Amino acid sequence: MKFIVIKDNLKKGVFVVERINNENLNLPILKNILLETDGNKIKITSTDLEIASSFSVLGKVIENGRFTVPVNLLSNIVNNLESDRLNIENKNNKLIIKTDNYEAVIQGAPAEDFPITPKIKNQKEFIEIKAEIIKNSLNQVLIASQFSELRLELNSVLFDFSIDEIKLAATDSFRLAEKTINKDEFKTNYEQKFKVLIPLKTAKELQKTLNGEEIIKIYHDDNQILFKTEQLELLSRLIEGNFPEYKAIIPKKFNTEIILNKQEFINALKLTSVFGSRNNEVKIKSQENKKTIEVNSADQSIGENNYLLSGKIQGNLKETIFNWRYLSEALKILNSEEVFFGINSENEPAQLKSLGDDSYIYIVKPIAGD
């Protein structure tokens, strides 16, 4: 194998795939990445056996081949080289990197030692969508996720496809986020609806990697899903099991409906949280004039503070306790100046959403009072 490549192109490819790389004492080859040539492209692949990430960069291929090298070593080299052009060659189980004033010889391993990346059996049916839409949608639902050792199905993002829409959802059992992608935002030749559970690690990796106006194609079979752009291929195993049936917990009406300025609400939570307890508790209630709500936090060993926040209020809000972080994280990704905050009681889920936008909802459980 022999090729010439622009340093920044190789650097980007290594950066994308190395996040998948995982220390495995039983399979040390997983510390390596696979370099292989394909036409005028150099394909860089990493895997942890659950996810395989490949990124292709342009280069001048002189001699075709395949070889693996330790990703940490290669990453350190390309990140610190000053030369723009790299001459790379595989000889005698070593990878040689040369520039005008630098040469490195890396001990590697044959490509045959690297795990074979599985293939999606059915690549005739797919969904085509802008990467930016998937990235933003994942950003909105992942805030409600958290790794769980007890309930593996919670370590996932639900991908619920029907001909008219795609729903993404995530939950950690304390909060739930659902994003709806409408049919005019994607193309597909699928004729049957389906649901799959995408591992959180895969979803987070996709969120970090995707950007801009590039088009992504999504394929799946019984136990795998593939996300493919012009440069990236991210193949992942799916999580077995059933996502929680969450539709019933989404409130259809509220005892108290509040419209607030989003940034003012964020500021109120940030300021009052200074006195918050270890449980991040803030108390929220409406004033008698129904034109303001009071945000309060207190700690017996520190003190307390109150913040009055103006808004439009329907109904009477009794004191309800929330985790301020759960509220703040949701507010920061809502895309409107004003937000809707619907509350029933301290024992029932509340809802946050952008005013006038029903494509995204965020459900959060209050904290039970004393």
C-alpha positions in Angstrom: 0.0 0.0 0.0 1.3 3.4 -1.0 -0.4 6.8 -1.2 0.0 10.5 -0.9 -2.6 12.4 1.2 -3.2 16.0 2.5 -2.5 16.0 6.2 -5.7 17.8 7.2 -7.8 15.3 5.3 -6.2 12.3 7.0 -6.3 14.2 10.4 -10.1 14.7 10.0 -10.6 11.0 9.1 -8.6 9.7 12.0 -10.4 12.2 14.4 -13.8 10.9 13.3 -13.2 7.2 13.7 -10.9 7.2 16.8 -13.8 8.0 19.1 -15.1 4.5 18.4 -11.8 3.0 19.4 -11.9 1.0 22.6 -9.3 -0.7 24.8 -10.0 -4.5 24.7 -7.6 -6.7 26.6 -9.0 -9.8 24.9 -8.7 -8.4 21.4 -5.8 -5.9 21.2 -6.3 -5.4 17.5 -9.2 -3.1 18.4 -6.6 -0.5 19.4 -5.8 -0.3 15.7 -7.5 1.4 12.8 -7.7 -0.1 9.4 -6.3 1.9 6.4 -7.3 0.7 3.0 -7.2 2.2 -0.5 -10.3 2.3 -2.8 -9.8 4.0 -6.2 -8.6 7.5 -5.4 -9.8 7.3 -1.7 -8.2 6.2 1.5 -10.7 4.5 3.8 -10.1 4.7 7.6 -12.1 2.3 9.8 -12.4 1.7 13.6 -14.6 -0.7 15.5 -15.5 -1.8 19.0 -17.5 -4.8 17.7 -20.7 -2.9 18.4 -20.1 0.0 16.1 -17.9 0.3 13.1 -17.0 3.8 11.8 -15.4 4.4 8.4 -14.4 7.7 6.9 -13.1 8.1 3.4 -10.7 10.9 2.3 -9.3 11.8 -1.1 -5.6 11.0 -2.0 -3.3 9.9 -4.7 -3.1 6.1 -4.5 0.1 4.7 -6.0 -0.3 1.1 -4.8 -3.4 -0.5 -3.4 -3.4 -2.3 -0.1 -4.7 -2.7 3.5 -3.0 -2.4 6.8 -3.7 -1.6 10.5 -1.8 0.7 12.9 -2.4 1.9 16.5 -4.8 4.8 16.3 -3.3 6.7 19.2 0.1 6.7 17.7 -1.1 7.7 14.2 -3.4 10.4 15.7 -0.5 12.0 17.7 1.7 12.1 14.6 -0.8 13.7 12.2 -2.0 16.2 14.8 1.6 17.5 15.3 3.0 17.4 11.9 3.5 20.8 10.2 3.9 19.5 6.6 0.8 19.7 4.4 1.5 16.6 2.3 2.2 13.1 3.7 3.7 10.2 1.8 2.5 6.9 3.4 3.7 3.4 2.6 3.2 -0.1 4.0 6.4 -2.3 4.0 7.2 -5.4 6.1 4.3 -5.0 8.5 5.3 -1.4 9.2 3.7 1.9 8.1 6.2 4.5 7.0 5.1 8.2 7.1 7.4 10.7 5.3 7.4 14.5 4.8 10.1 16.8 3.6 11.8 16.9 7.0 10.2 14.0 9.0 10.0 10.2 8.9 8.2 7.8 11.2 8.0 4.0 11.1 5.0 2.5 12.9 4.8 -1.2 13.8 1.4 -2.3 12.7 -0.6 -5.5 12.1 -2.0 -7.3 9.0 -5.4 -6.2 7.8 -6.5 -9.9 8.1 -6.3 -9.5 11.9 -8.8 -6.7 11.9 -12.5 -7.7 12.5 -14.6 -7.9 9.3 -17.3 -5.2 9.2 -20.7 -6.8 8.7 -22.9 -5.7 5.7 -26.5 -4.6 5.7 -28.3 -7.3 3.7 -31.0 -5.0 2.3 -29.6 -1.8 0.7 -32.4 -1.4 -1.7 -34.7 0.3 0.8 -33.5 3.5 2.6 -34.4 6.8 4.0 -32.7 9.9 2.6 -32.5 13.1 4.7 -30.3 16.1 5.4 -27.7 15.3 8.0 -28.5 18.6 9.7 -32.0 17.5 10.4 -30.9 14.2 12.0 -28.2 16.0 14.0 -30.6 18.6 15.4 -33.2 16.0 16.1 -30.8 13.8 18.1 -29.6 16.9 19.9 -33.1 17.5 21.1 -33.9 14.0 22.3 -30.5 13.0 23.8 -30.8 15.4 26.6 -33.5 13.1 28.1 -31.2 10.1 28.0 -28.9 8.4 30.5 -27.1 5.1 30.6 -28.8 2.5 32.7 -27.4 -0.8 33.8 -30.8 -2.1 34.9 -32.9 -1.3 31.9 -31.0 -1.8 28.7 -33.8 -0.5 26.5 -33.3 2.9 28.1 -29.8 3.0 26.6 -31.3 3.8 23.3 -33.0 6.3 21.0 -36.2 5.1 19.5 -36.3 5.4 15.8 -40.0 5.1 14.8 -40.6 5.2 11.1 -43.9 5.5 9.3 -44.6 6.7 5.7 -45.7 10.1 6.9 -43.2 10.9 9.7 -40.3 9.8 11.7 -40.3 10.0 15.5 -37.2 10.0 17.6 -37.6 9.5 21.4 -35.4 9.1 24.4 -36.0 8.8 28.2 -34.2 8.2 31.4 -37.5 7.5 33.2 -37.5 11.0 34.9 -37.9 12.9 31.6 -38.9 12.1 28.0 -38.1 13.9 24.8 -39.8 13.2 21.4 -39.0 14.8 18.1 -41.2 14.4 15.0 -39.7 14.8 11.5 -42.4 15.5 9.0 -42.6 13.7 5.6 -41.6 16.8 3.6 -38.2 16.7 5.4 -37.1 13.2 4.1 -37.4 10.9 1.1 -37.9 7.1 1.3 -38.8 4.0 -0.7 -39.7 2.1 2.4 -43.3 0.9 2.2 -43.7 -0.6 5.7 -43.4 1.2 9.0 -40.8 -0.1 11.5 -39.3 0.7 15.0 -35.7 0.1 16.0 -33.6 1.0 19.1 -30.4 2.8 18.3 -27.7 2.6 21.1 -27.0 5.8 22.9 -23.3 5.6 22.0 -24.2 5.3 18.3 -26.7 8.2 18.5 -24.1 10.4 20.3 -21.4 9.6 17.8 -23.7 10.4 14.9 -24.7 13.7 16.6 -21.0 14.7 16.9 -20.0 13.6 13.4 -22.8 14.9 11.1 -22.7 18.5 9.9 -24.1 20.9 7.3 -26.2 20.2 4.2 -24.8 16.8 3.4 -27.3 14.1 2.6 -27.4 10.9 4.8 -28.9 7.6 3.8 -30.2 5.3 6.5 -30.5 1.5 5.9 -31.4 -1.2 8.4 -32.0 -4.9 8.8 -33.1 -7.1 11.7 -30.2 -6.3 14.0 -28.1 -3.5 12.4 -28.5 0.1 11.1 -26.3 2.0 8.7 -25.9 5.7 8.4 -24.1 6.7 5.2 -22.9 10.0 3.7 -20.4 10.6 0.9 -17.5 10.2 3.4 -18.9 8.5 6.5 -20.3 5.1 7.1 -21.5 4.4 10.6 -22.7 0.8 11.1 -24.2 -0.2 14.5 -25.9 -3.1 16.1 -29.4 -2.4 17.3 -30.6 -2.9 20.9 -33.0 -5.7 21.4 -36.2 -5.2 23.4 -39.1 -2.8 23.5 -38.9 0.9 24.1 -41.3 2.0 26.9 -44.9 2.7 25.8 -44.7 6.4 26.6 -47.7 7.9 24.8 -50.0 7.5 27.8 -47.8 9.7 30.0 -47.9 12.7 27.6 -50.4 15.0 29.2 -53.3 16.0 27.0 -54.4 19.0 29.2 -53.0 21.0 32.1 -54.4 22.6 35.2 -51.9 25.4 34.8 -50.6 26.7 31.5 -47.8 29.3 31.5 -46.1 31.2 28.7 -42.7 32.6 29.6 -39.8 34.3 27.9 -37.3 31.5 27.4 -34.1 33.4 28.2 -35.6 35.0 31.3 -36.7 31.5 32.5 -33.1 30.2 31.9 -31.7 33.2 33.9 -34.1 32.7 36.7 -33.2 29.0 37.1 -29.4 29.7 36.8 -29.6 32.4 39.5 -31.8 30.6 42.0 -29.9 27.3 41.6 -27.0 28.9 43.5 -28.9 28.0 46.7 -30.1 24.7 45.4 -29.7 21.4 47.3 -27.8 18.4 46.2 -30.9 17.3 44.3 -30.9 20.5 42.2 -34.4 21.4 43.6 -36.2 24.6 42.7 -39.8 25.4 43.8 -42.1 27.1 41.3 -45.5 28.6 42.1 -47.7 31.3 40.7 -48.4 34.6 42.5 -52.0 35.6 43.4 -52.1 38.2 40.6 -51.5 35.3 38.0 -49.0 37.6 36.2 -45.8 36.3 37.7 -44.4 33.0 38.9 -42.0 32.6 41.8 -38.9 30.5 41.4 -37.3 29.6 44.8 -34.4 27.6 46.1 -33.1 27.1 49.6 -30.6 25.3 51.6 -30.7 25.4 55.4 -26.9 25.6 55.7 -26.5 28.4 53.0 -29.7 30.5 52.6 -32.4 31.0 50.0 -33.4 33.2 47.2 -36.5 34.0 45.1 -36.9 35.2 41.6 -40.2 36.7 40.2 -40.7 35.9 36.6 -43.5 37.6 34.5 -45.6 35.5 32.2 -49.1 34.7 30.9 -50.7 32.3 33.4 -53.9 30.3 33.1 -54.9 28.3 36.2 -53.5 28.4 39.7 -50.1 26.9 40.2 -49.5 25.4 43.6 -45.9 25.0 44.7 -44.2 22.3 42.6 -40.6 21.2 42.8 -38.4 20.4 39.8 -34.9 19.5 39.1 -33.6 22.8 37.7 -31.1 21.2 35.5 -33.7 19.1 33.7 -35.7 22.3 33.0 -32.6 24.4 31.9 -31.2 21.7 29.6 -34.5 21.6 27.7 -35.0 25.3 27.5 -31.6 25.8 25.9 -32.5 23.7 22.9 -36.0 25.1 22.3 -36.0 27.4 19.3 -38.5 30.1 20.2 -38.3 33.3 22.3 -41.4 32.2 24.3 -42.0 28.8 25.7 -45.1 26.9 26.9 -44.9 25.3 30.4 -47.8 23.0 31.2 -48.2 21.7 34.8 -50.8 19.5 36.5 -49.6 18.5 40.0 -46.5 17.5 41.9 -47.3 13.8 41.0 -47.9 14.2 37.3 -45.5 15.0 34.4 -45.1 18.5 33.2 -44.4 19.6 29.7 -42.1 22.2 28.0 -42.1 23.1 24.4 -41.6 25.9 22.0 -44.6 28.1 21.5 -46.3 27.2 18.3 -44.1 24.2 17.6 -45.7 20.8 18.2 -42.8 18.8 16.5 -40.9 18.6 19.8 -42.1 17.9 23.3 -40.2 17.5 26.5 -41.8 15.8 29.5 -40.4 16.0 33.0 -41.5 14.6 36.3 -41.7 17.0 39.3 -39.8 16.0 42.5 -42.2 14.8 45.2 -42.5 17.2 48.0 -41.9 16.5 51.7 
